[in-house]
Structures are given as C-alpha cells and as structure tokens.
Amino acid sequence: FGQFIRWMLETGRANTQPKGKIPRLKVEKKRVRRPLTADELRGLVAYLPGKEKEHGLSGTDRAVLYIIAAETGLRAGELQRLQVYNIDLKRGVVFLEKEKTKNRESAEIPLKKSRVKQLAAYLAGRNPEDPVFPLWQNVRGCEMIQADMEAAKLEIADDTGLEVKFHSTRDTFITSLNQTDAKVPEIRKLARHSMNSDLTFGTYTLITDGRLKEIIEQLPSYGWPGEQVKAMEKTA
C-alpha cells in the first residue's frame, strides 16, 4: 500500500499523503499451529521408511525431508528449491542463495555431524543440480505431513485444537533451539530472523560459525530412516 501511495505521488496522480491519516490497527497474533514433539518426529521417521510413494516422494524421502526441516528451520518453499549442491558435506552446512530464500537473503545453517555421512549416502549418485526432494514442488506440505501423521497413528491436533502443519517443522526447530544453551541473538541468527533493527544484537554481537555448530549439536535426536542406515553399514 505504501509503495502504491508513493507511486501515486511520484506520477502526479495524488497531491497529498493520505497514509498518515489512517489509524494503525492493533491485531492480536494468535497461534495457528503447534510444533511437533521430538517423540512425534521420531515416530514419523520410524514409520515412513519403506512406505509407498506419496505426493511424489517415497516414505524415506519424506522422513528425510521432515528431519532436515526440523534441524535447519528451512521453509517449505526453500526446501522445494533445495538442490544437491546446496548441501555442502565438506563444510557440514546447508546453504541457500538469496534467490531461494523467503527474505531474499542468503542463508547458511550448520548440519549435525552425524547427518553428514547419512546425507552423503542419501544423495549418492545424484547430480549437483538435482533437487534434493524431487517431484514435491506441486504438493501442499500441510496435506502431506498430516496424511503421514494419520498413517503413523499420531495426533494432528493437541488438547487446545492447534494442529500440525508443514511449517510446524520450523516451529519445532526454533522451540528446540530455545531448549539448548543458545542465547537470544544466536537463536535469531539460526532462525534467520532479522537482526538489522537491533543495534546490540545486530552490530555489537559476534556469533561465530563454530558456536552455531555447537548449538545445532544440542538439538534432539530424531533418528534416521532405517533403509539408509542399512545402506551405510553395507558400504562402511
């Protein structure tokens, strides 16, 4: 709306600025979803391997998808745009160019050490430009995760009526970070929430990559799809 008003003024279609006369509305933010618990994620990861392909992804693919989402906080659109080369196994990070992120800022999130070898087996034989989760682009993540939870006999809604949606994996990530020894600016950094507006956190706080890796290692253990574990044991 502000851009529209500026355009009206710049092109001579308006002579006054009406924006300042519009009162601000105070809107109470309400929760619309809930995070998954660690046990629920473990239940999904244990149930899905070997299950039939749904929504363009095998059961193992979906299990890996939920793990990566809960351990990186990447959003559905960002995961859909994730390509094999975006997972840097040598450095142990997931990185995204600014063109692939919601806020159009490049992102880099550390991986757990245990995930590096597991992802190496999972991605083996793929081309760098291949999508990590193929054929998922046209699927609504909410429908997918709720169908998987129903199949795994996990409750979608809690006692308050809040439901699990795909974005719940990001809620899980941030909730889990809050249960580590991470400080507020470190959580904001990993969650990729803007720190530009905060002089103390954004300018005077130094957060090292090593410290971020330490925090990620403190996240709960969700397991790994059994098929991939067996594959790694055979090649070890």
Wavefront OBJ file of the C-alpha trace (Angstrom):
o trace
v 0.000 0.000 0.000
v 2.861 2.352 0.858
v 4.519 1.693 -2.491
v 1.222 2.382 -4.248
v 0.884 5.746 -2.453
v 4.474 6.687 -3.358
v 3.763 5.812 -6.979
v 0.621 7.980 -6.923
v 2.627 10.940 -5.579
v 5.590 10.468 -7.923
v 3.381 10.259 -11.014
v 1.200 13.220 -10.031
v -1.902 11.120 -9.523
v -2.163 12.337 -5.902
v -1.230 15.640 -4.279
v -1.372 14.648 -0.610
v -0.125 11.795 1.516
v -3.182 10.022 2.965
v -1.200 7.280 4.658
v -0.561 9.302 7.823
v -4.287 9.800 8.403
v -5.042 6.073 8.506
v -5.050 4.781 12.098
v -2.970 1.721 12.853
v -4.902 -1.383 13.806
v -3.699 -3.470 16.713
v -4.062 -7.086 15.668
v -3.564 -9.762 18.263
v -1.409 -12.559 16.902
v -2.830 -15.981 17.595
v -1.149 -19.319 17.230
v -2.453 -21.226 14.236
v -0.337 -24.375 14.541
v 1.809 -26.270 17.005
v 5.330 -27.676 16.863
v 5.932 -31.387 16.659
v 7.418 -33.022 19.710
v 10.676 -34.943 19.448
v 8.756 -38.189 20.040
v 6.344 -37.380 17.212
v 9.195 -36.766 14.798
v 10.876 -39.974 15.904
v 7.577 -41.752 15.290
v 7.372 -40.401 11.740
v 10.987 -41.279 11.000
v 10.481 -44.809 12.311
v 7.207 -45.333 10.428
v 7.859 -43.879 6.976
v 10.855 -45.820 5.556
v 9.673 -48.434 3.080
v 6.215 -46.931 2.718
v 4.781 -46.298 -0.736
v 5.484 -43.139 -2.681
v 3.010 -40.398 -1.899
v 2.973 -36.769 -3.003
v 5.888 -37.553 -5.348
v 8.173 -38.708 -2.520
v 8.933 -42.150 -1.109
v 8.454 -42.796 2.582
v 12.198 -42.496 3.125
v 12.284 -39.212 1.198
v 9.532 -37.792 3.381
v 11.266 -38.911 6.562
v 14.497 -37.212 5.470
v 12.522 -34.117 4.473
v 10.967 -33.793 7.932
v 14.333 -34.302 9.639
v 16.101 -31.668 7.556
v 13.204 -29.246 8.025
v 13.230 -29.703 11.817
v 17.013 -29.403 12.080
v 17.502 -26.399 9.795
v 14.272 -24.423 10.049
v 14.050 -24.178 6.256
v 10.586 -23.315 4.993
v 8.601 -25.455 2.552
v 9.391 -23.224 -0.443
v 13.079 -23.167 0.463
v 13.172 -26.965 0.739
v 11.426 -27.275 -2.609
v 14.176 -25.163 -4.186
v 16.970 -27.038 -2.403
v 19.431 -28.676 -4.816
v 22.080 -31.281 -4.106
v 24.932 -28.779 -4.336
v 23.233 -26.684 -1.619
v 24.207 -29.364 0.884
v 27.923 -28.816 1.437
v 29.057 -32.061 3.011
v 32.692 -30.953 3.300
v 31.775 -27.946 5.416
v 28.787 -29.608 7.056
v 26.272 -26.892 6.177
v 23.157 -26.272 4.130
v 23.390 -23.028 2.206
v 20.874 -21.220 0.051
v 21.411 -18.396 -2.376
v 19.298 -15.319 -1.799
v 17.150 -16.199 -4.813
v 15.921 -19.307 -2.959
v 15.029 -17.793 0.416
v 11.855 -16.109 1.582
v 13.568 -12.883 2.707
v 15.904 -12.827 -0.327
v 18.979 -13.034 1.896
v 21.462 -15.882 1.535
v 21.301 -18.476 4.304
v 23.711 -20.960 5.841
v 22.696 -23.426 8.550
v 25.044 -25.971 10.149
v 24.265 -29.676 9.953
v 24.719 -32.118 12.786
v 27.947 -34.076 12.405
v 26.028 -37.352 12.255
v 23.966 -36.065 9.347
v 26.925 -35.530 7.036
v 27.612 -39.227 6.462
v 23.899 -40.030 6.367
v 23.206 -37.359 3.760
v 26.231 -38.481 1.741
v 24.610 -41.923 1.426
v 21.182 -40.447 0.747
v 22.452 -38.154 -2.033
v 24.923 -40.625 -3.565
v 24.733 -40.821 -7.352
v 22.769 -37.633 -7.839
v 23.870 -34.696 -9.955
v 24.679 -31.413 -8.183
v 21.801 -29.640 -9.937
v 19.210 -32.269 -8.980
v 16.548 -31.252 -6.465
v 17.090 -32.893 -3.087
v 13.369 -33.644 -2.838
v 12.142 -34.186 -6.424
v 8.536 -34.015 -7.558
v 7.407 -32.269 -4.368
v 7.014 -28.839 -5.971
v 3.281 -29.109 -6.630
v 2.285 -30.678 -3.319
v 0.888 -28.865 -0.301
v 3.155 -29.677 2.611
v 0.309 -29.434 5.131
v -1.663 -32.200 3.439
v 1.435 -34.369 3.163
v 2.567 -34.226 6.788
v -0.968 -34.602 8.155
v -1.553 -37.682 5.980
v 1.711 -39.183 7.226
v 0.824 -38.458 10.843
v -2.579 -40.084 10.447
v -0.972 -43.149 8.871
v 1.553 -43.324 11.705
v -1.307 -43.013 14.231
v -0.025 -39.708 15.597
v -2.402 -36.997 16.764
v -2.518 -33.977 14.453
v -4.209 -31.625 16.934
v -3.312 -31.084 20.580
v -5.663 -30.514 23.511
v -6.093 -26.847 22.570
v -7.056 -27.628 18.978
v -3.785 -26.445 17.420
v -2.771 -28.645 14.508
v 0.488 -29.768 12.976
v 1.122 -28.180 9.599
v 4.266 -28.343 7.494
v 5.504 -25.049 8.925
v 5.344 -26.780 12.312
v 8.757 -28.225 11.496
v 10.146 -24.685 11.648
v 8.314 -24.155 14.942
v 9.944 -27.368 16.145
v 13.370 -26.071 15.120
v 13.010 -22.777 16.971
v 11.367 -24.389 20.010
v 14.218 -26.895 20.215
v 16.801 -24.109 19.911
v 15.155 -22.432 22.891
v 15.800 -25.605 24.907
v 19.543 -25.515 24.238
v 22.033 -23.159 25.883
v 21.703 -20.763 22.938
v 21.282 -17.072 23.715
v 18.566 -14.960 22.084
v 20.797 -13.468 19.360
v 22.093 -16.949 18.496
v 18.546 -18.277 18.154
v 17.605 -15.321 15.992
v 20.668 -15.918 13.840
v 19.865 -19.599 13.290
v 16.181 -18.852 12.751
v 17.226 -16.212 10.208
v 15.121 -13.518 11.821
v 16.274 -10.016 11.028
v 18.864 -8.566 13.390
v 19.322 -5.329 11.461
v 16.845 -3.416 13.601
v 18.600 -4.328 16.846
v 21.814 -2.386 17.382
v 23.002 -4.551 20.273
v 22.415 -7.910 18.608
v 22.925 -6.881 15.005
v 26.050 -4.746 15.305
v 27.882 -5.477 18.540
v 27.273 -9.200 18.982
v 29.755 -11.579 17.332
v 28.369 -15.049 16.671
v 30.893 -17.494 15.244
v 30.189 -20.429 12.946
v 31.762 -22.746 15.495
v 29.325 -21.598 18.164
v 26.353 -22.177 15.835
v 27.561 -25.727 15.171
v 27.760 -26.333 18.931
v 24.135 -25.274 19.307
v 22.896 -27.453 16.437
v 24.547 -30.486 18.049
v 22.301 -29.935 21.079
v 19.089 -30.457 19.105
v 17.105 -33.616 19.916
v 17.909 -36.850 18.144
v 15.200 -37.780 15.661
v 16.845 -40.887 14.232
v 17.295 -41.625 10.532
v 15.375 -43.767 8.053
v 16.286 -47.410 8.574
v 16.900 -48.128 4.897
v 19.611 -45.510 4.735
v 21.250 -46.730 7.939
v 21.482 -50.246 6.487
v 22.882 -48.888 3.218
v 25.596 -47.025 5.107
v 26.501 -50.091 7.169
v 26.975 -52.123 3.978
v 29.303 -49.533 2.455
v 31.237 -48.759 5.673
l 1 2 3 4 5 6 7 8 9 10 11 12 13 14 15 16 17 18 19 20 21 22 23 24 25 26 27 28 29 30 31 32 33 34 35 36 37 38 39 40 41 42 43 44 45 46 47 48 49 50 51 52 53 54 55 56 57 58 59 60 61 62 63 64 65 66 67 68 69 70 71 72 73 74 75 76 77 78 79 80 81 82 83 84 85 86 87 88 89 90 91 92 93 94 95 96 97 98 99 100 101 102 103 104 105 106 107 108 109 110 111 112 113 114 115 116 117 118 119 120 121 122 123 124 125 126 127 128 129 130 131 132 133 134 135 136 137 138 139 140 141 142 143 144 145 146 147 148 149 150 151 152 153 154 155 156 157 158 159 160 161 162 163 164 165 166 167 168 169 170 171 172 173 174 175 176 177 178 179 180 181 182 183 184 185 186 187 188 189 190 191 192 193 194 195 196 197 198 199 200 201 202 203 204 205 206 207 208 209 210 211 212 213 214 215 216 217 218 219 220 221 222 223 224 225 226 227 228 229 230 231 232 233 234 235 236
